[in-house]
């Protein structure tokens, strides 16, 4: 891979900067990436967590990252108004966090970066300091890309899960579910499995909404009135779909061997299994964008920021996945 991955800094008060330094230590020149953020933040945090042996190299343009990665962490400088104080988020930096995401998307869409990987943000800080009008990264990236629908996939070795509804209260899920939403989720997922994951004939397991997938209507009728009819329609068009299935039987080893991805009806139905199976190596992939975007499957972790205890495994997995998906998509285009 000769085109580097663009990595956003995330909230500078969170663990993003320190796991970025750790990821460079682990990957170095083997997987060139550059981070967009305030170079002073990275130098200060390297000193703060005892990583002063990690060189921080300022680059002026993304192509420089390939050579710079052999010498240190390549940083494309983006000035922030306030210092980075681990564990103490500052809304004064919120607008710059948003600007970094916008800048990264521009670079990826211009072909100067092979894919986008994002460090965790604090939605609370962005709402307070930048009037951020989106529930999270996923929705903001869809806005920047000009697409109407994107899908959040969480991946770990041996499992891929997709929640149909994402960041909404559980009580709002039944009303939010619709044939249109579920159809889009399934078709976007199947397209990504073919194009980006290289699976010629994807098998997708689909969860029911209710316990025991409604048990014939005894525990809810969404399976009968909405989910099953849609699955029948999509099967007739050639999709290989299993379900609707009871969610509590979809994730043991034998069940996982029968599908390439599991589409669930709500957030925790999808995320609880993957975080139980492999908490530290899960990654988040946004499907339906015109570019590759991954992220570590965790938040800012303000409570341990600056202590050096943050686990960087998920970021490394996200960077590797970004490179793999970008290479596959590039080879298919």
Number of C-alpha atoms within 10 A of each C-alpha: 13 12 21 23 30 31 28 31 29 26 30 34 26 29 32 30 29 27 22 23 24 23 22 24 17 14 16 20 18 12 20 26 32 30 31 25 26 23 21 17 19 25 18 16 25 22 12 16 14 12 17 13 10 18 18 21 19 19 19 11 14 24 17 17 30 22 13 22 25 16 15 20 28 30 29 24 18 17 15 21 12 16 16 22 17 23 18 13 21 19 19 17 22 28 18 23 25 19 16 25 25 15 15 23 23 15 17 21 17 10 13 17 24 25 29 27 30 25 28 24 26 22 18 16 20 24 16 13 16 18 12 17 11 14 14 16 19 20 20 17 19 19 14 13 16 11 13 10 16 19 24 22 23 25 25 21 12 14 20 24 28 29 23 25 23 18 13 12 10 12 8 11 18 14 7 14 18 16 15 9 13 22 17 17 23 23 14 17 25 25 17 22 21 13 17 20 17 15 14 11 13 20 18 23 25 27 28 27 25 20 15 19 24 19 15 11 14 11 14 17 17 18 23 17 12 14 24 18 14 18 22 13 12 16 13 10 9 9 18 16 20 18 19 22 21 17 24 14 13 20 18 11 11 10 11 17 12 13 21 19 23 27 27 25 25 24 20 16 20 24 21 12 18 23 18 9 16 15 17 18 22 26 28 27 26 23 26 23 21 12 18 25 30 29 27 25 23 19 15 21 18 18 13 14 24 23 14 17 12 18 15 20 18 23 29 23 24 27 27 18 23 24 26 17 23 23 17 15 17 12 10 10 6
